[in-house]
């Protein structure tokens, strides 16, 4: 094993086969999960979760609206469980439809939010790999995830499967509601499968460029992850992985706010700045401007994009992500360089994932800090 090998990299290299395997499992499941009357009754969708599961919601919010025409919110589980207005839960039969995402199903706040939503008449669907968990038992319906076990690391495989599940549900809902033909729906699904092949082809170059950057960025003091729309989900995911894997300071921020706030920070030569900018994003022009300002400022800048490298300044590093036929497939692979970057930096500086849940972090052993919490349903 090479000196820079790490569990996150190994998970990344498993993703192409995971996409194929999970598609075969989840495509028929997502067709059967909801009945036609249930799908036609949906007036509003809420996606909730914590950590990576929340990011999966961010990655698919705009896609749900694009494909289904249904207003969609991404709500943190603590907001949904403790703060969300009760008159917005069950204000019409079976509405809103709530997709609660948790790989383990044992996160206290996610289960609590589902129990509260049920109390006030919302329709809850748990997306989890543990049907016997708190979430699995609380939700009215469950999409059962079956993810083969793998070498553990901060979430890579589980994040992809969460995004894939939500994408397939969005395609199915739009198809049943007649937003596009069955042929178009199948073309969307084929594009998802194509991402497996494209990722497999692009991984060697993506990997080598990311390792080279990580060797230069391992001594960065902090990181900014910047994006808008569902590019923002990748930025959110990137900051989370730096926390979990490397334990360094990091922030996620949308493209506009970066130019209102973050660029004021001093020690800019020690802030690794990651800009996520895909070609189909309506915010692309602003992203290009922001990249230019980051370089003018003198920040070390990484651009993650499906756009040709020669479009960007030579003063930044560009890591290419697979080009998709439809923008809805982009979130399946857009996050991959960020997982590689975090894994490599952690390995280079000798950091243990999650600080090993030792010493000051021992309270988090076995996920106790998020699993063991007082449940309050009001």
Rosetta blueprint (number, residue, H / E / L):
1 X L
2 X L
3 X L
4 X L
5 X L
6 X L
7 X H
8 X H
9 X H
10 X H
11 X H
12 X H
13 X H
14 X L
15 X H
16 X H
17 X H
18 X H
19 X H
20 X H
21 X H
22 X H
23 X H
24 X H
25 X H
26 X H
27 X H
28 X H
29 X H
30 X H
31 X H
32 X H
33 X L
34 X L
35 X L
36 X H
37 X H
38 X H
39 X H
40 X H
41 X H
42 X L
43 X L
44 X E
45 X E
46 X E
47 X E
48 X E
49 X E
50 X L
51 X L
52 X H
53 X H
54 X H
55 X H
56 X H
57 X H
58 X H
59 X H
60 X H
61 X H
62 X H
63 X H
64 X H
65 X H
66 X H
67 X H
68 X H
69 X L
70 X L
71 X E
72 X E
73 X E
74 X E
75 X E
76 X E
77 X H
78 X H
79 X H
80 X H
81 X H
82 X H
83 X L
84 X L
85 X L
86 X H
87 X H
88 X H
89 X L
90 X L
91 X L
92 X E
93 X L
94 X L
95 X E
96 X L
97 X E
98 X E
99 X E
100 X E
101 X E
102 X L
103 X L
104 X L
105 X L
106 X L
107 X L
108 X H
109 X H
110 X H
111 X H
112 X H
113 X H
114 X H
115 X H
116 X H
117 X H
118 X H
119 X H
120 X L
121 X L
122 X L
123 X E
124 X E
125 X E
126 X E
127 X E
128 X E
129 X L
130 X L
131 X L
132 X L
133 X L
134 X H
135 X H
136 X H
137 X H
138 X H
139 X L
140 X L
141 X E
142 X E
143 X E
144 X E
145 X L
146 X L
147 X L
148 X L
149 X L
150 X L
151 X L
152 X L
153 X L
154 X L
155 X L
156 X L
157 X H
158 X H
159 X H
160 X H
161 X H
162 X H
163 X H
164 X H
165 X H
166 X H
167 X H
168 X H
169 X H
170 X H
171 X H
172 X H
173 X H
174 X H
175 X H
176 X H
177 X L
178 X L
179 X L
180 X L
181 X L
182 X H
183 X H
184 X H
185 X H
186 X H
187 X H
188 X H
189 X H
190 X H
191 X H
192 X H
193 X H
194 X H
195 X H
196 X H
197 X H
198 X H
199 X H
200 X H
201 X H
202 X H
203 X H
204 X H
205 X H
206 X H
207 X H
208 X H
209 X H
210 X H
211 X H
212 X H
213 X H
214 X H
215 X H
216 X H
217 X H
218 X L
219 X L
220 X L
221 X L
222 X E
223 X E
224 X E
225 X E
226 X E
227 X L
228 X L
229 X L
230 X L
231 X H
232 X H
233 X H
234 X H
235 X H
236 X H
237 X H
238 X H
239 X H
240 X H
241 X H
242 X H
243 X H
244 X H
245 X H
246 X H
247 X L
248 X L
249 X E
250 X E
251 X E
252 X E
253 X E
254 X L
255 X H
256 X H
257 X H
258 X H
259 X L
260 X L
261 X L
262 X H
263 X H
264 X H
265 X L
266 X L
267 X L
268 X H
269 X H
270 X H
271 X E
272 X E
273 X E
274 X E
275 X E
276 X E
277 X L
278 X L
279 X L
280 X L
281 X L
282 X L
283 X L
284 X H
285 X H
286 X H
287 X H
288 X H
289 X H
290 X H
291 X H
292 X H
293 X H
294 X H
295 X H
296 X H
297 X H
298 X L
299 X L
300 X L
301 X E
302 X E
303 X E
304 X E
305 X E
306 X L
307 X L
308 X L
309 X H
310 X H
311 X H
312 X L
313 X L
314 X L
315 X L
316 X L
317 X E
318 X E
319 X E
320 X E
321 X L
322 X L
323 X L
324 X L
325 X L
326 X L
327 X H
328 X H
329 X H
330 X H
331 X H
332 X H
333 X L
334 X L
335 X L
336 X H
337 X H
338 X H
339 X H
340 X H
341 X H
342 X H
343 X H
344 X H
345 X H
346 X H
347 X H
348 X H
349 X H
350 X L
351 X L
352 X L
353 X H
354 X H
355 X H
356 X H
357 X H
358 X L
359 X H
360 X H
361 X H
362 X H
363 X H
364 X H
365 X H
366 X H
367 X H
368 X H
369 X H
370 X H
371 X H
372 X L
373 X L
374 X L
375 X L
376 X L
377 X L
378 X L
